[in-house]
Amino acid sequence: MTVLAIARASLTRLVRDRTALFFLVVLPVLVIVLVGATVRGFSTWKVGVVDEGAGAAGQRLVAALDRSPDLAVDHYPTVRAMSTAIARGELNTGVVLPARMDEAERGGSRTSVGLVFEQANSSMQAAATAVAAVVRAEGVRVQAAQFATAQAGGTFATNLSQAARLEGRLPRAQVRTVAAQASSSILPEGFSYAAPTELVLFVFLSAVAGGAATVETRRLGIYERIVAAPVRPRDVIAGETLNYLVIALGQSLLIVAVGALAFGVSWGDPIAAALLLVCWSLVGAGAGMLAGTLFKTPEQASGIGPVVGITLGMLGGCMWPLAMVSPVMRQVGHATPQAWAVDAWTALLARGGTLATVLPDLAVLAGFAAVFLLLATHRLRHVLAG
């Protein structure tokens, strides 16, 4: 009961600290949203359309663009306005429908649809490719209608409708997609990248910065008053360990819940993910306790702790995949626990791994946690004895 009372007292001080709650609860969610939106790729491209008088042909093409799940269409009055929006990054590409486009199609003439994008921008190139695919598909139907009108007669509108109906009935070639690299070494894009990496970053970062609470407890002489009562030092150590572990687990579960419920993140094998959360929370708890015994003032803990956490996060692949860095830097990164945690999440989320897959990573993380906790226990025991 003494252990629980000590842990409860420490948690109560945390709950009353609104600044600490902001960094524990609000900030990780905000960063996940920002990072997830940044690295999500472009599942929906923003496309601007300028209609210079294309008529019914332009309306059909716009309708085809609207039907595409990958495109979001917005209309602009002039090419200049649309080009400005592209330059500002508000659009991924633009479409210019020429005047008398409908007349040209009915007369059997060729017509050109303009695309506006920055050729040096790879995302805009991809958006233009998606738009061009829709334009080509519409062009195939138009060419079929023009051919039927020229060879068999009838009206262009009737032949165009017939071409659209036949297109839906004719058998299509089956395309089978095979992953060229099934063992991906990079987390999926979007929130499935942001949520696990920010979990790894913030649990450790918050724990190390949270060492300021232990420093403040030391500074105020609370430990001396506790051990002056009939309380064993090991109970104090166990209570503080439980406090840090509950905080780390709580923050981890919050990020998992927000990622799953708000952003649709799938965390992989539930047993492996649960053990990974526990291991990483133990790493955070040990690091936080150790920081609380190493720093001399709360200002040092809250100032230096985040710098240490962010630096280790950068080396460990929380900001960018370690697959993108040199082999030497990859080895340096794996001197940090963050790299092993990110590796484990990558195995679960990108490769469909199981508990057996991540057992080596869990073993390394357990080793880090044991070292941190043993060092923290030794130093805190020394503080209590002094």
Sequence and secondary structure as in RCSB ss.txt:
>XXXX:A:sequence
MTVLAIARASLTRLVRDRTALFFLVVLPVLVIVLVGATVRGFSTWKVGVVDEGAGAAGQRLVAALDRSPDLAVDH
YPTVRAMSTAIARGELNTGVVLPARMDEAERGGSRTSVGLVFEQANSSMQAAATAVAAVVRAEGVRVQAAQFATA
QAGGTFATNLSQAARLEGRLPRAQVRTVAAQASSSILPEGFSYAAPTELVLFVFLSAVAGGAATVETRRLGIYER
IVAAPVRPRDVIAGETLNYLVIALGQSLLIVAVGALAFGVSWGDPIAAALLLVCWSLVGAGAGMLAGTLFKTPEQ
ASGIGPVVGITLGMLGGCMWPLAMVSPVMRQVGHATPQAWAVDAWTALLARGGTLATVLPDLAVLAGFAAVFLLL
ATHRLRHVLAG
>XXXX:A:secstr
 HHHHHHHHHHHHHHT HHHHIIIIIHHHHHHHHHHHHSS  SSEEEEEEESS THHHHHHHHHHHH TTEEEEE
 SSHHHHHHHHHTTS SEEEEE TTHHHHHHTT     EEE  TT HHHHHHHHHHHHHHHHHHHHHHHHHHHHH
HH S HHHHHHHHHHHHHHS         S SS SS  STHHHHHHHHHHHHHHHHHHHTHHHHHHHHHTTHHHH
HHHSS  HHHHHHHHHHHHHHHHHHHHHHHHHHHHHHH     SHHHHHHHHHHHHHHHHHHHHHHHHH SSHHH
HHHHHHHHHHHHHHHTTSSS GGGS HHHHHHHTTSHHHHHHHHHHHHHHS   HHHHHHHHHHHHHHHHHHHHH
HHHHHHHHHH 
